[in-house]
Amino acid sequence: MSLSVLGYISSSIAGEAIIERAIKSSKRELQLIDSNLYTVIRSIEDYSKLIASDEKLQELVKELYQEVHENNGNINKVKVRPEMSRILSNIVSPNTMIIASAVYVDMQLAYSDINIDDYSSQQIITEDFLDAAYEYQKPLWSDLLLLSFSDGTKENVFAVAKLIIEKNYGYKPGIVVLYVNEEDISRIYKESSSNINDRYYITNSQDVVISSQEKNDLNKKIKDVLAIDSSEFDELTQNGRVITEYDGQMVLLSIQSFDKLDWKIISVNYLDEINKEIGQIQKLMLIVGIICLLIAFGLSYLTSYTVTKPIQKLTKIMKLIMEGNMNVRAEVEDSSEIGVLTKGFNNLMDRIQDLLNDIVAEQKAKQKFEFKLIQSQIKPHFLYNSLETIISLDKLKRHEEA
């Protein structure tokens, strides 16, 4: 029973320690993803700043800006395409995560990569987004967008808009837009994960999934993707973690804020490995318990053989002595405590036997002395009685008898 309780307590403590280790590991991975994501974001923003500050690009955008106002808003895209393509092609993949680029002048699309659909680009880059980029002036990231390419394929992308500020006079003729593939963003946490079964999500400020390993989860509420209720989601956001059920398995949900873009990184760590470790610990505890039980039986038998058996023999000798057989003695088999006790018992019985023999001898001597004493008392008493009888017979004139 004690072994079972000890095993249960040890298993519980080990399970808590393993879960705590999983929490720390998840936290480290989220911090690593946060750091890597920050590096990538900064790199892409630096590219946007570099392009927006390119003198040749600024000259082209300035010319287009002037043409827009001189030609009633019409832009000659064909004229500037070769030069803009030369400037922008250096930062487009495969060298970077940027898969396409575009330039807007006075809210109009002045240039886009030949491999993307102009209509699609105009549909996803709204005036509100361009206005925000104009006001923000720093690189501005969009939510997840679906960009169509000239070959008919579509990709989930992020748009990074950077306002072009003319160096000499400071006016703002246009905006450069870079498109970043979501797949490249998700590759960051794929490479950072230590367990292939774990899942990671990036959500925006509205808790909508904007990056995921499972593309079917994109643009969905994270609560719906994780199948958790509002209370569990509140616990996740407040405590930074929560243990719940996901896909029929127990999982650890952890969250890390990516403050630069007001994003959140959420990890789903399956606890099946932890349960396996706990199961292994329980098996180990069971094996240890069985071994301890066998050792206990062995020690019990050894104790019985080395302690109980000599005591039983000594008890048997005591019973014989109690029955009156004072001459029996216990065998001294070793020098252990039981041997010392047996030897002491034998010595005690020897002394008792000696005392009994002394008492018997004293009793015999006493009886002999009393007998002699009685004899010594009987002789003068008999003589005195005889004389009294003679005197009495003489007084009665019975001289013959006297």
C-alpha positions in Angstrom: 0.0 0.0 0.0 2.8 2.4 1.0 4.6 1.6 -2.3 1.5 2.3 -4.3 1.0 5.7 -2.5 4.7 6.5 -3.0 4.4 5.5 -6.7 1.4 7.6 -7.2 2.9 10.7 -5.5 6.2 10.2 -7.4 4.3 9.8 -10.7 2.3 13.0 -10.0 5.4 15.0 -9.1 7.2 13.7 -12.2 4.2 14.5 -14.4 4.0 18.1 -13.1 7.8 18.5 -13.6 7.5 17.2 -17.2 4.6 19.5 -18.0 6.5 22.4 -16.5 9.4 21.5 -18.7 7.1 21.5 -21.7 5.8 24.9 -20.8 9.3 26.3 -20.5 10.3 24.6 -23.8 7.2 26.1 -25.6 8.1 29.5 -24.2 11.6 29.3 -25.5 10.4 28.2 -28.9 7.9 31.1 -29.1 10.6 33.5 -28.1 12.9 32.0 -30.8 10.1 32.4 -33.4 9.5 35.9 -32.2 13.2 36.8 -32.6 13.5 35.2 -36.1 10.2 36.8 -37.2 11.4 40.2 -36.0 14.7 39.7 -38.0 12.7 38.8 -41.2 10.3 41.7 -40.7 13.1 44.2 -40.2 14.9 42.8 -43.3 11.9 43.2 -45.5 11.2 46.7 -44.2 14.8 47.6 -44.8 14.4 46.5 -48.4 11.3 48.7 -48.7 13.2 51.7 -47.3 16.1 51.0 -49.6 13.9 51.0 -52.7 11.9 54.0 -51.6 15.1 56.0 -51.1 16.6 55.0 -54.5 17.4 58.1 -56.4 16.6 56.7 -59.8 13.2 55.4 -58.6 12.4 58.8 -57.0 13.2 60.5 -60.3 10.9 58.1 -62.2 8.1 58.5 -59.7 8.5 62.3 -59.7 8.2 62.3 -63.5 5.1 60.1 -63.3 3.6 62.3 -60.6 4.0 65.4 -62.8 2.6 63.5 -65.8 -0.5 62.5 -63.8 -1.3 66.1 -63.0 -0.4 67.4 -66.5 -2.2 64.6 -68.5 -5.4 64.5 -66.6 -4.4 61.5 -64.4 -3.1 59.2 -67.2 0.2 57.3 -66.5 2.4 55.9 -69.2 3.3 52.5 -67.6 5.1 51.2 -70.7 7.6 54.1 -70.6 8.9 53.4 -67.1 8.5 49.7 -66.9 12.0 48.7 -68.1 13.8 51.1 -65.7 11.6 50.2 -62.7 11.9 46.6 -63.4 15.7 46.9 -63.3 15.6 48.8 -60.0 13.1 46.4 -58.3 14.2 43.1 -59.7 17.2 43.0 -57.4 15.1 42.5 -54.4 12.5 40.1 -55.7 12.9 36.3 -55.1 14.6 33.9 -55.3 17.1 36.1 -53.5 14.6 37.3 -50.8 11.2 36.5 -49.4 9.7 39.2 -51.6 7.9 37.5 -54.5 6.6 40.7 -56.3 6.5 44.4 -56.2 4.5 47.4 -57.3 4.7 51.2 -57.4 1.7 53.5 -56.9 1.7 57.2 -57.9 -1.0 59.4 -56.7 -3.0 56.4 -55.7 -2.7 54.8 -59.1 -0.8 51.6 -60.0 2.1 52.8 -62.0 4.1 49.6 -62.1 3.8 46.0 -61.1 5.9 42.9 -61.8 5.2 41.2 -65.0 4.3 37.9 -63.2 1.4 39.4 -61.2 -2.1 40.4 -62.4 -2.6 44.1 -62.3 -6.3 43.8 -61.8 -5.7 41.5 -58.7 -3.1 44.0 -57.3 -5.5 46.9 -57.7 -8.3 44.9 -56.0 -6.3 43.9 -52.9 -4.4 47.2 -52.5 -7.2 49.6 -51.4 -7.1 53.3 -51.2 -7.6 53.0 -47.4 -4.4 51.0 -47.2 -2.5 53.5 -49.4 -3.9 56.4 -47.3 -2.7 54.6 -44.1 0.8 54.1 -45.6 0.8 57.8 -46.7 0.0 58.9 -43.1 2.1 56.3 -41.3 5.2 57.0 -43.6 7.0 54.0 -42.0 6.7 50.5 -43.7 3.1 49.4 -43.2 2.1 45.8 -43.2 -1.3 44.6 -44.5 -3.4 41.7 -43.3 -3.3 38.5 -45.3 -4.2 39.1 -49.0 -4.8 36.7 -51.9 -2.7 37.8 -54.9 -3.3 36.4 -58.4 -0.4 35.8 -60.8 -0.4 36.0 -64.5 -0.2 32.3 -64.9 -3.5 31.9 -63.0 -2.1 30.8 -59.7 -2.8 32.5 -56.4 -0.7 33.0 -53.3 -1.5 34.2 -49.8 0.7 37.3 -49.3 1.4 40.2 -47.1 1.8 43.7 -48.6 4.4 46.0 -47.2 3.8 49.6 -48.3 6.5 52.3 -47.9 5.9 56.0 -48.7 8.4 57.5 -51.2 9.6 60.8 -49.8 11.6 63.0 -52.2 15.0 63.8 -50.6 15.4 67.4 -51.8 12.0 68.9 -51.2 10.3 66.3 -49.0 7.1 65.9 -51.1 5.6 62.4 -51.4 4.9 61.4 -54.9 4.2 57.7 -54.5 4.3 54.5 -52.6 6.3 51.3 -53.2 4.5 48.0 -52.3 6.4 44.7 -51.7 4.5 41.4 -51.6 5.8 38.7 -49.1 4.7 35.1 -49.4 2.9 33.8 -46.4 4.6 30.4 -47.0 7.9 32.1 -46.3 6.6 33.5 -43.0 5.3 30.1 -41.9 8.6 28.5 -42.7 10.1 30.5 -39.8 8.3 28.5 -37.2 8.5 25.3 -39.1 12.3 25.5 -38.8 12.1 26.6 -35.2 9.9 23.7 -34.0 11.5 20.8 -32.2 8.5 18.6 -32.7 7.0 17.9 -36.1 3.6 17.3 -34.5 3.4 20.8 -33.0 1.3 23.5 -34.7 1.9 27.3 -34.8 -0.4 30.1 -35.8 0.0 33.9 -36.3 -3.0 36.0 -35.7 -3.7 39.7 -36.2 -5.2 42.2 -33.8 -8.7 40.7 -34.5 -7.5 37.2 -33.5 -7.8 36.1 -37.2 -5.3 33.5 -38.4 -3.0 35.2 -41.0 -0.3 32.5 -41.0 -0.5 28.8 -40.4 1.0 25.4 -41.5 -2.5 24.4 -42.4 -3.6 26.8 -45.2 -7.2 25.8 -44.7 -7.1 27.6 -41.3 -6.1 31.0 -42.8 -8.6 33.9 -42.4 -10.4 32.0 -39.7 -10.9 33.0 -36.0 -8.3 31.3 -33.9 -11.0 30.2 -31.4 -12.7 28.3 -34.2 -9.5 26.8 -35.4 -8.5 25.6 -31.9 -12.1 24.7 -31.0 -11.9 26.5 -27.7 -14.5 28.6 -25.9 -14.2 32.2 -24.8 -13.2 31.3 -21.3 -10.3 29.1 -22.4 -9.2 31.8 -24.9 -9.3 34.4 -22.2 -7.2 32.2 -19.9 -4.8 31.7 -22.8 -4.4 35.4 -23.4 -4.2 36.3 -19.7 -1.9 33.5 -18.4 0.0 32.9 -21.7 -0.9 29.2 -21.7 -3.7 26.7 -21.2 -4.0 22.9 -21.3 -7.1 21.7 -23.2 -8.2 19.1 -25.7 -7.5 19.5 -29.5 -8.0 17.0 -32.2 -9.0 14.4 -29.5 -5.7 14.9 -27.7 -4.5 16.9 -24.7 -2.5 19.9 -25.8 -0.6 22.8 -24.3 -1.6 26.1 -25.9 0.9 29.0 -25.5 0.8 32.5 -26.8 3.5 35.1 -27.5 2.8 38.7 -28.5 4.6 40.1 -31.5 4.3 43.8 -30.5 6.0 45.2 -33.6 3.0 44.4 -35.9 0.4 43.8 -33.2 0.4 40.1 -34.0 0.3 37.1 -31.8 2.1 33.8 -32.1 0.2 30.8 -30.8 1.7 27.3 -30.4 -0.1 24.0 -30.0 2.1 21.4 -28.3 0.8 17.9 -28.1 1.2 16.3 -24.7 1.3 12.7 -26.0 5.1 12.7 -25.7 4.7 13.9 -22.1 2.1 11.2 -21.4 4.5 8.7 -22.8 7.2 9.9 -20.4 4.7 9.8 -17.5 3.8 6.2 -18.6 7.4 5.3 -18.7 7.9 6.7 -15.2 4.8 4.8 -14.0 6.3 1.6 -15.5 9.6 2.3 -13.9 7.8 2.9 -10.5 6.0 -0.4 -11.0 9.2 -2.2 -11.7 10.9 -0.6 -8.7 7.8 -1.4 -6.6 8.0 -5.1 -7.6 11.7 -5.2 -6.9 11.2 -3.6 -3.5 8.5 -6.1 -2.8 10.7 -9.0 -3.7 13.5 -7.5 -1.6 11.0 -7.1 1.3 10.0 -10.7 1.0 13.7 -11.7 0.9 14.5 -9.6 3.9 11.4 -11.0 5.7 12.6 -14.5 5.1 16.1 -13.7 6.1 14.8 -12.0 9.2 12.6 -15.0 10.0 15.6 -17.3 9.5 18.1 -15.3 11.4 16.0 -13.7 14.1 12.6 -15.3 14.4 13.7 -18.9 14.3 16.3 -18.6 17.1 13.7 -16.8 19.1 11.2 -19.6 18.5 13.9 -22.1 19.6 14.5 -20.0 22.8 10.8 -19.9 23.4 10.5 -23.6 23.1 13.4 -24.1 25.6 11.6 -21.7 28.0 8.4 -23.7 27.8 10.4 -26.9 28.7 11.9 -25.2 31.7 8.4 -23.9 32.7 7.3 -27.5 32.6 10.0 -28.4 35.1 12.9 -29.6 32.9 15.5 -27.4 34.4 18.5 -29.1 32.7 17.7 -28.2 29.1 19.7 -25.3 27.5 19.4 -23.3 24.3 22.1 -23.7 21.6 24.2 -20.6 20.9 24.5 -20.6 17.1 26.2 -17.2 16.5 27.4 -14.0 18.2 24.5 -11.8 17.1 22.1 -10.1 19.5 20.0 -13.3 19.6 23.2 -15.3 20.3 24.1 -12.9 23.2 20.5 -13.2 24.5 20.6 -17.0 24.3 24.0 -17.1 26.0 22.7 -14.8 28.7 19.6 -17.0 29.2 21.8 -20.1 29.5 24.0 -18.4 32.1 21.0 -17.2 34.0 19.5 -20.8 34.0 22.9 -22.1 35.2 22.9 -19.7 38.1 19.3 -20.5 38.9 20.3 -24.2 38.8 23.2 -23.6 41.1 21.0 -21.6 43.5 18.5 -24.5 43.5 21.2 -27.0 44.2 22.5 -24.8 47.0 19.0 -24.5 48.4 18.5 -28.3 48.3 21.8 -28.9 50.0 20.9 -26.3 52.6 17.6 -27.9 53.2 19.1 -31.4 53.6 21.7 -30.0 56.1 19.0 -28.2 58.0 16.9 -31.3 58.2 19.8 -33.3 59.4 20.7 -30.7 62.0 17.1 -30.5 63.2 17.0 -34.3 63.5 20.1 -34.3 65.6 18.8 -31.5 67.7 15.6 -33.4 68.3 17.6 -36.4 69.2 19.7 -34.4 71.6 16.5 -33.0 73.2 14.8 -36.5 73.4 17.7 -38.2 75.4 17.6 -36.0 78.6 13.8 -35.7 78.5 13.5 -39.5 78.4 15.9 -39.9 81.4 14.0 -37.3 83.3 10.7 -39.1 82.7 12.2 -42.4 83.7 13.4 -41.0 87.0 10.0 -39.4 87.7 8.3 -42.8 87.0 10.7 -44.6 89.4 10.0 -42.0 92.1 6.3 -42.3 91.6 6.4 -46.1 91.8 8.5 -45.9 95.0 6.1 -43.6 96.6 3.3 -46.0 95.8 5.3 -48.8 97.5 5.6 -50.6 94.3 9.3 -51.2 94.9 9.5 -54.2 92.8 8.3 -52.4 89.7 10.4 -49.4 90.6 
